[in-house]
Amino acid sequence: MKITQKSLLLLFIAALLSSSLTFAQTKDAFVASVTKEANENSQLEKLAHELLDVVGPRLVGTPQMKQAGDWAVKKYGDWGISAKTEKWGEWRGWERGITHIDLISPRLRTLEGTQLAWSPSTVKGKPINAEAIVLPLVTDSMAFVKWLPNVKGKLVLISQAQISGRPDKNYEDFSTKDGLAKFKKEKEDAAKAWRDRLAKTGLNAKNLALAIEKAGAAGIIINNWSAGWGVDKVFSANTTKIPTVDLSVEDYGLVYRLAEYGNKPMLRIESESKELGVVPTFNTLAEIKGTEKPNEYVMLSAHFDSWDASSGATDNGTGTIMMMEAMRILKKFYPNPKRTILVGHWASEEQGLNGSRAFVEDHPEIINNLQALFNQDNGTGRVVNIGGAGFAKAKDFLPRWLAAVPDTIKNQIKTSFPGTPSGGGSDNASFVAAGALGISLGALPWDYFSYTWHTNRDTYDKIVFDEVRSNVILAAILVYMACEDPEKTSTEKAPMAINPRTNQPGVWPAPVKANRKGGLN
């Protein structure tokens, strides 16, 4: 039989159509399997319990951070997924102990509060019994130096006392128009007055704490209210020898008023912690090896570490368990991907994206061959925003991948192209700065910034599991589509928008070196 050029063309077209039909059928079957598994056999609640209730918060340099890494490696192993911890630096080792704070005079009350991260312990583990005084209003830095001897043996309050512990929305909902205007003015005036009080010391926050410590204070008390009911942000201590504790807005206000009105409040503080010397710090990585293009990579990304005033549930326990669950499902229904699938659980994101920056520095072979990275790190909400991260051709492939996502999820997502490159904020920025396609999966806030971001209320009960399940389905399908895509993604950068302040084009974010010796200087 004579084979003509026309018949060859027809055979090619038929093969192409058959291949496309086969992929469509395979894709539809994969999406159906993922959706069913995520909704009917979800492991999210169990993962959240094991990570958040049992391990707890994961401050870099603490035993709990290592425990979390070991737990994740074992969990991946149970699912048949290769995983490891990879050392990238060293950190000041520290472990939180008991914090107990009581008002003992002029009346008895157990106060709500905790020591800050890396706070020194009370001397020899014995409780402090001391009077609490307020940082005074002085005329200038010289007057402050003259006042400093007054702190000897005292607990010093160095934060503003809020005029109300009610969130602004509570006033907006219930106050009169005049009452709301009055409240807002009083709040602004009080904040300005406190800023002026601090400025007259001539010291920034860190040096103020160190000056008070050097002058012989017994401890420092702060309040870092997060503008929500009963919620504080709790970061790290500036002191090196005496404890620094955060009191709730309600109890800080109580102690502050007692001191200001001359009632001489006496407090008893137990603040235990352990210094553990220099400890290694790790990223936790897992891999499903590619079959056709094993040296090209699609990555899932979420930081593993947290602050430690609570359990780090939505920052970023939710991102962590989402990516773990996505990997479990991918292994079950897509065990032989065309490209290699990696997941990075980063350490020390909270101190400046250090884990992901170190990974970018240490693994150019992955960065240079990265098809895409999907990062999630803004709470428990369903993903509603995906942008092109400033890459010129992102619109050529991201919508194509999203097209496979079920309408109930996809139709809630707003896309923007080419988008803007992230200069910081979360770990996708480390990859974008290196010119790799780091995509942020932006979620609904669920009052994230007021109530759970870096706060004492970021706990298991704040997770909205149905929203996280939706994100698992999204992530698994995006990874599948990115792996199956016959084309390599482009990393061509779009022209940067004009900066209105300088009237010059913006500058692509530059890579930043990881801090590989945290807290040791």
N, C-alpha and C positions, 0 to 999 in steps of 0.2 A: 504494500500500500504506500502510495506516495504521500509524504508529509509536506504540506505546503507551509509557507510562512504564515498564511492566514490561520491554518489549523493550529500551528504552534502558539499563535497569539491567543486563540480561543482556549487552548488548553491551559495557558498561563493564567488567563482571566478566570477560568473555572477553578483552578487551584487556589487562586487568590481569594475568590469568593468562598470557597470551601473552608479555607483557613480562617477567614474572617468569621464565618458562621460558627466554626468550631470554637474560636476564642470567645465569641459572644455567649455561646451555650455554657462554656466552662466558667466564664465570668459570672453569669447569672446564677449558676449553681453555687459558686464560691460565696457570692453575696448573700444568697438565701441561707447557706450553712452558717456563715458568720453571724447573721442577724438572729437566727434561731438559737445558736449556741450562747451568744451574748445575753439574750433575754431569758432563756429557759435554763441555762446551766451556768449562770454567772458565778465567778469565784471572788467577786469584788468585796463582798462583806467579810468573807473569811480572810482575804488578804489584808483588808483594812484593820481587822481585829488583831491579827498577828503582828502587823507593823506598828500600829498606833497604840493599841492597848497593852501589848506585851512588851515590845521593844521600847516604844515611846519616842520622845523627841530625839533628834539626830544632829546635835551640835558638833561641828567639826572638831576633832581632837578629843572627843569623849569616847568612853567604852561603848556607848550605845550606837555610835556611828559605825564602829567596827562590827558590832553585833548585827546591825541592820544589813551590812554588806554580806556577812556570812549567811544570814537568813535568806537573802535574795539568791545567792549562788546555789544554796541547797534547793530552794524552791524551783529555780530553773532546771536544776539537775533532775528533780522529780518529774519534770515535764519532758525530759529528754533533750533539753536545750543546753548547749555548751556555754558556760559562764565562768567568770573569774573576777577577782579584784585586782586592780592594777595600781601600784604605788606611783605617785607623781610628786610627792613632797613630804614635808614634815610640819607638824603643828604643835602649838603649846597644848599639852595634855591637861585636861581638867575634868573633874566629875562633880556634879551638883549633889549636895547633901540636903539635909532637912533645913527648911526655913520656918521659923515660928516667931511671930511678932505680937506682943501684947502691950496694951496701954495698962499701966498699973497704978497711975495716979493722974488726975484726981478721982478717977473711977476705974473699974476693971472692964476691959473689953479685949477680946482676941481680934486682932486686925488682919485684914486680907492683904497679903503682899508676898513678895518673893525677892530673893537676891538676884542681881543681874548676872548674866553669863560672865564667866571668868572672874567673878567677885572673890576676893580673898575671904577666908573663913574668919570667924571671930577668934580672938587670940586664945590659943591652946584649947580651942573647942568649947570654951566656957561662955555662957550667955553674957551679953552686955546689959547692964542696968544703968541707964543714963537719962539725963534731961534732954529734951528736944528743943532746939532753938531754930529761929528762921534767919536766913541770910538777910542782913539789914539793908536798908537804903542808905548808901553813903554818898558823900559829895564827889569823891574821886578815888583813884587807885591808891593814893597815899593814905586817905582815910580808911580804906579797906585794909591796908597793911597794918594800920594801928589797931583796927578792930580784931584782927585775926587771933590774937592770944585768947579771946573769949571762947574759942571753940574747944579748948583743951578739955578732954573728957566728956564732950557733949556729942549729941547726934544732931547733925545740921541738915535742915530742910532747904534745898536749893532750887525747887521748882515753884512755879506759879500755882496758887490755889485757885481752882476754877470757881467762877461765881455761881455755876450751876452744873450738876452732873447729868442734866437732861440734854439729850441730843437736840440740835437746832430744829429738827423736824417736829419735835414734840411742842416747841413754842409755836412753830408755824401752823400746826394743827389746832391748837387750843387757845393761844393767846389772842388778845385784841390786837388790832392793827397798831395802836399806840404802844401797847405793851411789848409787841414784837420789836418795834423800832427802838424802844428804850433798852430792851435786852441786848440787841445787836450792838448798840453804841457802848453800853457798859462792858460788854465782852471785848470789843475792840480796844477800848480805853485801858482795861485791865491787862490785856496782852501787851500793849505798848508800854505801860508802866513797868511791867516785869522785865521786858527787854531792856529798858533803860536802866533798871536796877542792876541787871547783870553786866551791862556795858560799863557802868561806873566802877566795877571792880578792876577793869582793865585786862581781864583774862577771858580766854575762851573756855568752853565747857570742860575740856580735858584738864587744862592748867588750873582752873578753879578747883576742881576736885583734888588735884595733887597738892595745891597750896593748903587746902583745908586739912588734908591728910598729914602734911608735913608739920602743921601747927598743932597736932596732937588730938585731933577729933577722934571720937570713939567710932564714928561711922557716918555715912551720908545717906539721906533719905530723899528719894525723888518721886514724882508722879509724872508719867508720860501717857496722859489720857488719850484715847483713840476716838473721842467724840461720839461714843456709843454707850448704851446702858452697860455699866459695870465692866468696861473693857479697857485694858491698857496695852500699849506696846512695850515690850521688854527686850532690850538689846544688851549691850555689854558694858561692864563697869570700867571706869577710868582710874579707879584707885588700885594701888598695888599692895597695900598693907592692911587697910581697914575695909570692912564690908560696905557695899552699896546695895541698898534695897529699894524696891519700888513698892509703894503703897497704892491701893485702889484710890480712885478719885474721891470716893466717899470718906475713906479713913484718913487719907492725906489731909483733906479739908478739915476734918475733926482735929487732928493733931496741930495743924497750922493755926486754927482759930484759938485753940487752948494756949498755944505759945504766944500769939499776938495779943491776947487779952490778959496775959500775965498769970495764967493758971499753972505755969511750970509743969507741963506734961512729962511724966516719967514713963519710959518705955523699957521693955525687956525684949532683947533680940537674940535668938539663936540663929546663926547663919553658918551652916557647915558646908565645906567643900574640900576637895582634894586636888592638889597640884600633882600631876603625873609625869612631869618632865617632858622630854621631846618624844612625840609619838609619830609613826608614819601615817600619812593620809592617802586614801585610795579613791579611785572611781570604781564603780561596779559595772561590768560590761557583759553582754550576752550576745550570742551569734547563732543564726541559722544560715549555714553555708550555701552560697549560690551554686547552681549547676552549670549554666551556660556562660555566665559572665561573673565568675567568683571574685574578680578583682575590681568590680564596680559595686557600689554600696548604696543601700537605702537605710536611713537611720531613724529610730525613734529616740526621743530625748526628753528627760525630766530630771530636775535636780533632786538628789536623795536627802541632802542635809536640810536642817531647819533650825530656827531659833528654838529655845527650850523652855519657855514659860508654860507651854502646854504640849500637845502631842504632835504639832506640825501637820494637822490633818489636811487642810486645804492649801498649805504652802510647805511642801508640795507633795504631801501624801497622796492626794487625789491624782496628780500627774504621774506619780510613781506607779500606783496600782493600775491606773489606766494603761500604761505602757506594758506592764507585766502581763495583764490580762490579754492585751492585743497580741503579745508574743505567744502566749499560750494557745490562743485561737489560731494564729498563723501556723504554728507548728502542727496543729491538729489537722488543718484543712489545706495547708500550702507548705508541706514539709520540704519540697524541693524547688525553692524559688529560683528564678533565672539569675537574679543578682543576689549578693549576700545581704542579709538583713542583720543589722546591728541595733542594739539598744544601749544607750549611755545613761547611767544613773550617776549624776555628777556630785562631787563633794565640794564644799566651800563656795557654792553659788552665792550664799548670803554675804560673804565677805568680798565679793567682787568677781564672780564667775570663774574662780580660780581652777576648779576641776576641769571644766570644759576648755578653758584657755590652755591648760597644760596638755590636754588631749590633742588639741589642734596643733600645738607646737611639736608634739611627740609623734604624730601620725600623718605626715604629709602624704603618704601613699594612699590613705583613705580620703583625706580632704581633696586631693587632686582628682579623685575618681568617685566623688560623691554625686549620686543621682539626685538625692534630695534628703533633707532632714526635717522631721516634724517634731516641734517642741511644744509642750503644754505646761503652763506655769502661771495660771491666774485664777485658781479656785475651782470650785466644784461645779460650776455652771456648764451648760451645753455650749459647744463651739458655735459662734455666730459671725466671726470675722476671720477671713484668710486673705492675706495680701501677697503680692509678688516679691516683697522684700527688696525692691529696687532693681530687680533683674529684668532686662529689657524683653526677654522672650518668655517670661513666666506665663503670660496669657496663652501661649501656644500649647502648654501641657497641663497646667493645673486645672483649668475647666474640663479638659478631657478626662482627667482622673476623677474629678468630682462628679462627672456625669454618671458614674457607676454607683454612686451613693444613693440609698433609698430617699425618695422625695421628702419623707417626713423629717429627715435630717438635713438634706441638701437645701431644701427651700427656706430654711431658717438662716442660711449662711450668706453673708454679704461679702463679695469679693472686690478687691481693688488692685488694679494693675497700672503701671508696674509696681506700685507701692513704694514704700520708703525703707531704706536699710536701717535696721536697728543698731543703735550705737551702744546699747546696754540694756539693763532691765532683766534679761534672762539669757539662758545659754545659747539660744539661736544666734545671738549677737556675736558670740565668739567665732562661729562658722561664717557668718556674713562678712565679718571684718577680714577674714582670710579669703574672701571671694567665692565661698561655697554657698550653695542654696540652702539656707537655714530658714524654714518657714515656721512662723508662730501661729499656733491654733488658738485664736483669741476667744475667750469664753464670757458668758454673761456673769456679772459680778456677784450677785446674791449678797450685796453689802460687804463684799470682800475687804475693801480697804478700811472700813470702819471697824468691822467685827472680827475678822479672822486673820488678816495679813499681819504677821509678826506679833500676834497678841496672846494674852493669857486665856483666850476663849477658842483657840483654833483646835477643836477637839472632834473626835469621831462623830458625835451627834450632829455636827454641822454639815456633814456630807449629804448631798442629794444623789443617791445612788442611781436613780433612773437617768439623771443627766450624765453621770460618768459612763453608764452603759452605752448611751448614745455616742459618746466620744470614743469609746472602744471600737464600736462598729465603724465609725468614720476613719479612725487611724488604721485599722486593719485593712480596709478597702483601699485607702490611699497608698499604703505600702504595697499591696498587691498590684495596683495599677502602675505604680512607679517601677516596680520590678519587671513587669511584663512589657512595659513600653519598649518597642523596638528602637526608639531613638534615644540618644544620650541628651540629657537636658543641657541647655545653654547657660553659661555663666556670664554672658555679656551684660555689662552694667548699663542701665538706662541713664541718660543725662540727669544730673541732679537739679532739683528745683532751685530757683533763685531765692537766696536768703533776703527777705525784705529789709533787714537791718543793714546789711552790707552791700546789697544790690549785686552780689556775686553768687555764682553757682555754689551750692553746698558741696561739701567734701565727703567722699566715701569714708566711713569709719575705719580708722587704722587699727591693726591688731595691737593688743595690749598684753604685755608679758604677765604670766601667772605669778602670783606670790607663792613661792614654794617653801617658805619658812615662816608661816603665819604665827604672829604673837610671840616671836622669839627675839625680836630686836630690842 
